[in-house]
Amino acid sequence: MNENRVQKYKLAKKISNQIEYLENKKHVQFNIMSKKIAGEKLLEYNYINLITPYKHNFAKTNEKKEVIKVNGEHIYERNVEFSEYYDLFMNERKLYPMIIENILDFEIHFKSITAYHILALNQLTDSNQLRMFFDGLKIRAAILENRYNEQRIKHMNAHLEKLKEQIFNYADIYCFFDRMSLGNMLTVFTCLDKKQQDVIFEDLKRFNMNFNVQKIPDFINKIFCLVSIRNCVMHSNSLEILIRFYNPKTHELRKVSDRKKYLNMIKELCKEKTHDYS
């Protein structure tokens, strides 16, 4: 880290200043929800959750539906009730419990079935064999360069290296795989040979955990998307931001096809499912 590097931040605004800013700069009105109530909501949920993700809905856009900025500011052509922002926020957050329930249901199935077959098929008896197993996955990751972009391959290699470093952190191999994150387990699954993937995928289909796809590459792409959604909702971040931006820091927008992929996955995760716990 370069300690001489300095990044400037905007000064934090008090709630009263946020209300004033919304009124003067964003054309926000407080007829349906009073300024007092709006202030309480901003304190309760934060400006970055309540306002930032949704302002593009009210800002002027060009013929490509891209938000127009003048001197770094959005242009608002009509007055907007604060309640419109609040409704968008609440409608999104109402989806989170069902999304979380379905993700957790998938996660336990995916991790359990994948771990079972890895251990049964590979017969790993000591830490050296486990380390060699991960080395083999790294070799296969290199072969996947024609399927995934450089950044994804880099992330997968980093996951595998970190897993090797954590081998001695657990009492046994069963705990090691049980504590593995969903993202790391997906990396392991992605780098398995096709024969092992097929065995695991067949069992996932038996439990309806394949998200209506029949090909393993399509399934992997679905779960990469699911992992991002999981991290978003589990940290109470905005799905609107996740859907719109490929890189929020640089404001790089996702491609339309990429947005549709996330929207479809979120729609799938919002479906109420019947679970057999007998």
N, C-alpha and C positions, 0 to 999 in steps of 0.2 A: 504494500500500500504506500502511495506517495503522500507523506504527511504534509508536504508543501502545497498540495492541491487544495483549492478552496472552492466549494460549491455554494452559491448564494441561494437563500430561501426567502420566500415571501413572509412578511411579518404576519403573525397570527392575529385574527380579528376577534374581538369580543362579540358575543351574540348580538348585542345592539348594533354593532358595526356591520355584522353580517346581514341583518335585516335591512339596514340602510343601503348597503351595497346591492342587495337583491332588488330593492325598490328603484334605485337610481340607475343601475347599470344593466339589470336583467329584465326590466319592465315587469317585475313581480308585484302583484297586488294582494291585499289581505282582507278581502271582503267576505269570503267563505270561512277562512280560518284567520282569526285575528293575529296581530303581530305578537301578542303575548303567547298565544298557543303555538304559533310558528317558532317562536324563540325556544319554547319548551321542547318542541320536536327536534330542533337543531342541536340542542343540548343532549337530548336523549339518543339521537341517531348519528349526529355529526354531519356537517356540510358535505364532506367528501363522499358520504353514502347517500345522502338525501337529494343533493343538487347536482353535483359534478357528473354522475353517470348519465343524467337525463336531459341536460341543457341542450344537447344537439337536436332534440325533438322539437324545440321551439325556435331554434336559430335559423337564419336565412341560409339557404343552400343554392348551389349552382345547378346547371342542367344535369350534372352527373350525380346529384344528390350529395355533394360534398359540402360540408359546412364552410361558409365564407367567413373570413376574418379580416378586419381592417385595423391596422395598428395593434395586432395581437388580440383584438376583442371580437366576440361574436356580434352579429347584428340581429336584433329582435324587432320584428315588424308588428307585433301585437302585444297587448298586455296579457300576462300569464298569471293565473291565480296560484298562490303558493300550494293550494290543495291539489293542483294538477301534478306538481312534483311529488307531493306526499302520496298521492294515489298510485303513481308509477312505482314508487319505492315499495309501498306496502303490497301491491299486486305481485311484485317480484319476490319479496321475502316470504309471502304466503306459500310459495312453491318449495321453499327450502326443506321443510320437514319431510315431505314425500321424497324429494331428491336424495336427501341424506339416508332415509330408510332403505331406498332401493340400492344406493351405492354400497351401504354397509352389508346388505344382503348379498350383493354380487361379490364384494371383497372377501367375505368369509368363504364363499364357495370357490372362488378363483384361487385364493391362497392355499386353502386346504387341499383341493384336488391337485393343484400344481405341485405342492410340496410332497404330497403322498407319492405321486408317480415319479418325481425326481429321485426320491429316496429308494423307492422300490426298484426302479429300472437301473440305477447307477450303483447301488450297494456301496455307498461311501462309508468306510469303516474308521477313518482317522482324519485329522486336520490336513495332512499332506494331500490326501486324495481329494478333499474338498477344495483345497487351493488349486490343484491340477484341474478340477472340474471347472472352476472359474476361468482359469487360463484357456481352457478349451472354448469356453463361451466367448472370450475376447477374440480368439482366432475367427470364430464364426461371425462375430460382429463386424469384422473387417470385410467379410464377404458381402455384407448387407449394404455396402456403400452405394450400390446401384439402385437400391430400393428406398433408402432414407437419406435425408440431407446431412451435410457434414456436422451441423450442430447436434442433431439427434444422435448420430454415431458417437460424437464426443461425450455427450451426456451419458450414454449407455456404458461407454468405457470407464467413465468416472464412477458410475454406480458399481460396476464390477470390481474396480480397484478398492473402493470403500468397503465393499462386502468382504473382500480378502483381509482387510485390516481389522475387521470386526469378528473374525472367526473365534478368537479366544475370549470374547466378551460374554459368552453364554456357556451354561453348564453342559449342554449337549447339542447335537445337531438339530434335534426336534425343536428346541427353544429358538435356535438360530433362525430356522425357517419361519417359525411362528411369529417372531418379532419383526420379520422383514416387512418393509413398507410396501404398499401396493405398487408404487412406481418401480421399486427395485425388483419386485416379483415379476412385473411386466417385462422389465429388461431381461431377466433370466429366461422367461418364457420365449421372448422374441429371439433369443440367441440359441435356443435349443435346436437340435437337429429335427428334421421334419417328422421322423418316426415318433419321437417323444411328444412333439407338438400334437400330432394326430391323436394319440392316445388320450392326452389331456383334453383336447377339444371335443372329442366324442363324449366324454363324461360331462363336460360343461353343457353340451347340447341336451343331454339327458335331463339336466336340471333347469333347462330353459335359461341358461346364462350366456347365450351366444348373440343376444340382441338381433335376432332374425337374420343373421348373416351365416353363410355356409362355407366361406373360404377363410382360412386362417389369416392371410394378410389383411383382409377387410376387418376381421375381428380385432387384430392388433391395432389398426388405425382407430377403430371405435374406442378401444380402451385407453389409448394415448389421450384421446379427447376426454374420456371419462375421468382420467386422473387429474387433468386440468380443472374440470368442473368440481371434482371432489375437493381439491385444494382451495378453490375459490369459496365454495359454500361453507366448508369447515372452518375457514378463517373469517367468515361473515363479510367477505368482499362482494363486489357487485358483479353479477352475471352479465349485466349490460356492458360493462367495461371489458370483460373477458370475450364477449361475442364480437365487439367492435374492433378492439385493438390487438394487433399482433405484438406490438411493443408499446405499452402505455408510456414508457419513459420518453420515447422519441415521437410519440403520437402516430406511429406507423399503423395504418388501418389494415385489417385483414382483407383478403380477397373475398369477393361475394361467395364463391364456392366454399371457402373456409367458414364463413359465417353460417351458411346453411348447414354445414356439418355439425357445428355446435348447437344450432337451434334444433336440429333433428334429434340430437343426443339428449338435450334437455327435455324435449317433448317426450321422448321415450322414458326418461327417468321420472317424469311427473305422473306416469300411469300408476294407478293403485293396483297392486298385485296381490293375489291370494297365495299365502305361504303355508305350506304344510309343516307344522311343528310337531306332528305326532311321532 
